[in-house]
């Protein structure tokens, strides 16, 4: 699996989409929870196939790189 990453996309009308790549299982929700709270009301959660994969133990931290 690739290195964990949080991808934030801002659409032309200001809608914000937050997605997580490289994290198996429901751990992605813990990563995005503070960001969702800071951005405002969450209108929809969509679970990707990665969500349903078995999570593997990690070091307990995530590195975020800017593009």
N, C-alpha and C positions, 0 to 999 in steps of 0.2 A: 504494500500500500504506500502511496506517496506521502510526503510530509504534510502534516495538517495545515490547512489554510482557511481563513474566513474571507469570503468574497462578498463585497458590498457593491451593489449596482444601483445607481440612481437614474431613473427613467426621465424622459423629457418633461413629464408633468409633475415630477418631484417624488413619485413613489419610490420607495427604497426596498430592495430585495437583498436579503442576507442569506448566504448559503455557506455550508461547510464542506470542504473537500478533504479527503484523507483521514477521516475519523469513522470507524465502524461502530455501530450500535448507538444507543441513545446519548452517548457522551457529547454529541454535537449540541444538544439542547443546553447543556451546562455552559458550553463555550459561548453561545450566542445570547444567553439570558441577560447579561449586563448590557450588551449592545442594544437588544430589543427594548429594555427598560429606558435607556437613554434616548432612543429614537421616538418613542411614543407608543401609540396603540398598534398592536399586532392584529392584522386583519385575517391572516391565513397562515397555517403551518402546512407544509407539504413534506412528506417523508420520502426520501430517496431510497433506492435499493441498498445503499450503504447502511442506512439506519437499521435494516433488518439483518445485517451480517453480524456475526459474533464479534464482539469487541475483544481486542487483545490487550494485555496489560501494557501500560505505558509508563513513562518516567514521571507523569503527573504535571507536565507543563507543555505549553504550546508556544512556538515562536512564530510571530507574525512579521512578514516581510512586506515592504511596500514595493509596488511595481515600478 
